[in-house]
Amino acid sequence: MLFMLAIRLQRVGRKNDPSFRVIVADSKLKPKTGNVLEVLGSYNARMGKPVINLDRAKHWMSVGAKASGTVHNLLVDLKAVSGKKINVLGKKTPIVKEAPAEEAKATVAVAEAVAVAPVVAEEAAEEVVAETVEETPKAE
């Protein structure tokens, strides 16, 4: 059975008191299942410093386990992994201010077309009425 290993966090804290275990598990399984290969340490988010067995973490990474973004950043802080930290927060989408101006131009163009349409329709109706009047024979 071939599976990807992940070094990631498993939440074990109470409500409003986050603390985590650093675990090695199959990447396809959810962390709460309890099917972990090894517990590498712990991290209390409110207190700060993580307690991680760095030798075992390096061993698992040499075997092919991938660290999650947050665990990678923790290992960089502990100087176990060289490199830069990873931005684990998503990017904000920029607010586009030009779109409303383009929509306003399109709305004005549609409004002008709608305003012109009744005039064109009235002229066409008058022509049809004039043609029918000319074609009808006068009663004498």
C-alpha positions, -999 to 999 in steps of 0.1 A, spaced: 0 0 0 15 33 -11 4 64 7 17 99 12 28 108 47 21 142 63 35 159 93 7 181 106 -12 193 136 -40 175 154 -62 197 176 -66 183 211 -74 214 231 -107 224 247 -131 250 233 -114 284 231 -81 269 243 -62 257 212 -34 232 217 -22 207 192 -2 175 187 24 173 160 17 140 142 28 119 113 -2 103 95 -15 93 61 -23 126 42 -56 112 30 -70 105 65 -84 132 87 -63 141 118 -92 133 142 -94 97 131 -66 87 155 -48 67 129 -14 83 135 20 66 129 38 87 155 33 117 177 63 140 173 54 165 199 30 192 209 23 229 204 2 251 227 -9 281 205 -15 303 235 18 297 253 40 299 222 70 275 219 64 241 204 79 209 218 89 187 189 113 158 186 134 172 158 154 140 152 122 121 144 108 149 123 140 150 102 138 112 99 102 113 87 110 141 62 139 120 49 116 91 43 93 113 22 68 129 46 57 164 37 52 190 65 21 211 64 25 249 60 21 256 97 44 227 108 70 238 83 69 273 98 73 259 133 103 238 121 119 269 105 115 287 139 132 258 157 160 259 130 153 223 121 146 232 85 164 258 65 145 280 42 118 307 43 85 305 60 54 297 40 25 321 39 -4 299 51 -30 326 50 -49 330 17 -45 361 -5 -72 388 -3 -89 396 -35 -83 432 -45 -113 455 -47 -118 465 -83 -130 501 -86 -131 502 -124 -158 476 -128 -186 499 -116 -176 526 -141 -177 501 -169 -211 489 -157 -223 524 -155 -213 531 -192 -230 499 -202 -262 509 -183 -262 543 -200 -258 527 -234 -287 504 -227 -308 532 -214 -301 552 -246 -311 523 -268 -343 518 -248 -351 555 -251 -346 554 -289 -365 522 -294 -400 536 -287 -395 565 -311 -384 541 -339 -413 518 -331 -438 547 -333 -424 559 -367 -426 523 -380 -462 521 -368 -471 554 -384 -457 542 -417 -477 509 -415 -509 529 -408 -502 553 -437 -497 524 -461 -529 506 -451 -549 538 -454 -536 543 -490 -544 507 -499 -580 507 -487 -605 517 -513 -627 546 -505 -664 539 -503 -685 561 -526 
